[in-house]
Amino acid sequence: METRIALVGIIVENKDSAQRINEILHEYGEHIIGRMGIPYSKRGISVISVVMDAPNDVISALSGKLGMVPHVNIKTVYSKISETTGKKD
């Protein structure tokens, strides 16, 4: 199955949601290339970026689960590079 590179941007507006976010990310750990979290105490939020290499349905499932967590906003950006050619489609 063909995979794509995607960046999932997560904004956490309440620290009580952190445990559920970490559980979900752990569930998809085999597809995660890397992640970076930045707490922004001035605004009382955290920003997390997650880079994945996974099939579209896996990326969509992760994004959907994260989007259902209270006080969490997410956006997903997909690369146009194909796994099979290494070039843009």
Secondary structure, 3 states (H helix, E strand, C coil): CCCEEEEEEEEECCHHHHHHHHHHHHHCHHHEEEEEEEEECCCCEEEEEEEEEECHHHHHHHHHHHHCCCCEEEEEEECCECCCCCCEC
